[in-house]
Amino acid sequence: MQGDALILLPNALALLPDALALSTDVLALLPDTLTLLPDTLTLFPDVLALSADALTLHGVAKFTLL
């Protein structure tokens, strides 16, 4: 088991710079994400209602085509 971990260690270390770069990008987007969160939460009920309507229409269309 330890041998397997040691074999994978160089690959993990090679991926570390990419992981750190992605973490930096994610952190940079965090303020925008937090700014948009209230709007997203406000729109969520509308999205759920539209999804329900779409599923109903899909069911009606499917039944009509049968």
N, C-alpha and C positions, 0 to 999 in steps of 0.2 A: 504494500500500500504506500509506504513512504517513497519507494522507488518511482511509482507512478507520479507522485506529487513533484518529485525532483525533475522528472522528465518534462513535466508541463510548466515548470517554473520559468524557463527562458521565454516561452510563448506569452505567459502572463506578464512578465516584465516588459516584453516588447509592445504589448498593448497598453501599457500604463500611460505613455504620452497622449495617445488618442483619448483614453478615458478622462484624463485631466483636461484636455481641450474641450471635450463635450461637456464636462462639468462646468467649465467656465462659460460656455455658451448658454447652458441652462440657467445658470445664475444671472447672466445678463438679461435673459428674457423674463425673469421673475417679476420685476416691477410692472411690466406691461400685462403680465398674466393677472397680477393682483388688481390692476386698474380695470381690466375687463370682467373680472369675476362678478361684480354686482349686476352688470348688464346680462351676463350669462344666466345668473340665477333668476333674474326678472323674466327672461324669455323662456325659461325651462317649462313652465306650465303650458305655454302656447305650443311649444315643440311637442310636448306629450299629447296635447289635444289634436294637433295636426297628424301625429303618428296614428292615433286612434282612428281619425277620419280616413286616413289612407288605408289602414287595414280593413276598415268597414267597406270602403269602395272596392278594394281588391277582392274581398269576399263576394260582394254583389256582382262584380264583373265576372269573377270565376264561375259563380252559380249561373249567371245569364248565359255564358258561353257553353255551359254543359247542356 
